[in-house]
Amino acid sequence: MEKGQKVEVGEHKFCPVCGTKLKLTDTFCVRCGYSFAVRAEKNKKKKVKLRNALIIIVILAIMYFGLRYANGQTLFPRSLADAVRTIWPN
């Protein structure tokens, strides 16, 4: 891109490897061959991993509070020792 040349926002994208100006519809860089499809797939996998981690955390929390309720304990422990007794009773 030459100095002083105007570029409208959203009109083009640039290759993150070599900096070549590309059309928004291009899936590969014409200069270095960088694949934008691979980049999109990696971002999608990261989102799926985050979602799965959040689901596991929610399930574990539900199980923990379910155990406390089933054992007749208060839902929120008064101390760390009380919290541990939920998982490993004496």
C-alpha positions as CSV (number, residue, x, y, z in Angstrom):
1,M,0.0,0.0,0.0
2,E,1.4,3.3,-1.0
3,K,1.7,6.3,1.3
4,G,-1.4,8.5,1.2
5,Q,-3.6,5.9,-0.5
6,K,-7.0,5.6,1.1
7,V,-8.4,2.3,2.0
8,E,-12.1,2.0,3.0
9,V,-12.7,0.0,6.2
10,G,-14.0,-3.5,5.4
11,E,-13.0,-3.2,1.7
12,H,-9.8,-5.4,2.0
13,K,-8.0,-7.6,4.4
14,F,-4.3,-8.1,4.8
15,C,-2.3,-11.3,5.1
16,P,-0.9,-11.6,8.6
17,V,2.3,-13.3,7.3
18,C,3.4,-11.2,4.4
19,G,1.1,-8.2,4.5
20,T,-0.3,-8.5,1.0
21,K,-3.6,-6.7,0.4
22,L,-6.3,-9.2,-0.4
23,K,-10.0,-9.2,-1.2
24,L,-12.4,-10.1,1.6
25,T,-13.5,-13.2,-0.2
26,D,-10.0,-14.6,-0.7
27,T,-9.3,-17.7,1.4
28,F,-5.6,-18.0,0.5
29,C,-2.9,-15.4,0.2
30,V,-1.8,-15.1,-3.4
31,R,1.8,-14.2,-2.4
32,C,2.7,-16.6,0.4
33,G,-0.2,-19.2,0.4
34,Y,-1.4,-18.5,3.9
35,S,-4.7,-20.2,4.5
36,F,-7.4,-18.0,6.2
37,A,-9.6,-21.2,6.4
38,V,-7.1,-22.8,8.8
39,R,-7.1,-19.7,10.9
40,A,-10.9,-19.7,11.2
41,E,-10.8,-23.5,12.1
42,K,-8.3,-22.9,14.9
43,N,-10.5,-20.1,16.3
44,K,-13.5,-22.3,16.2
45,K,-11.7,-25.1,18.0
46,K,-10.7,-22.6,20.8
47,K,-14.3,-21.6,21.2
48,V,-15.4,-25.2,21.5
49,K,-12.8,-26.0,24.1
50,L,-13.8,-22.9,26.2
51,R,-17.5,-23.9,26.0
52,N,-16.7,-27.5,27.0
53,A,-14.6,-26.3,30.0
54,L,-17.5,-24.1,31.1
55,I,-20.0,-26.9,30.8
56,I,-17.7,-29.2,32.9
57,I,-17.4,-26.5,35.6
58,V,-21.1,-26.0,35.8
59,I,-21.8,-29.8,36.1
60,L,-19.2,-30.1,38.9
61,A,-20.8,-27.2,40.7
62,I,-24.2,-28.8,40.4
63,M,-22.8,-32.1,41.7
64,Y,-21.1,-30.4,44.6
65,F,-24.2,-28.5,45.8
66,G,-26.3,-31.7,45.2
67,L,-24.0,-33.6,47.5
68,R,-24.3,-30.9,50.2
69,Y,-28.1,-30.9,49.9
70,A,-28.3,-34.8,49.9
71,N,-26.1,-34.9,53.1
72,G,-28.4,-32.3,54.9
73,Q,-25.7,-29.7,55.0
74,T,-26.1,-26.0,54.3
75,L,-25.7,-25.1,50.6
76,F,-22.7,-22.8,51.3
77,P,-20.0,-24.2,53.6
78,R,-19.0,-22.2,56.7
79,S,-15.3,-23.2,56.5
80,L,-12.9,-24.9,54.2
81,A,-13.0,-28.0,56.4
82,D,-16.8,-28.0,56.0
83,A,-16.4,-27.8,52.2
84,V,-13.9,-30.7,52.2
85,R,-16.2,-32.9,54.3
86,T,-18.7,-32.7,51.5
87,I,-16.4,-34.6,49.2
88,W,-14.5,-36.7,51.8
89,P,-16.8,-37.4,54.7
90,N,-15.3,-38.7,58.0
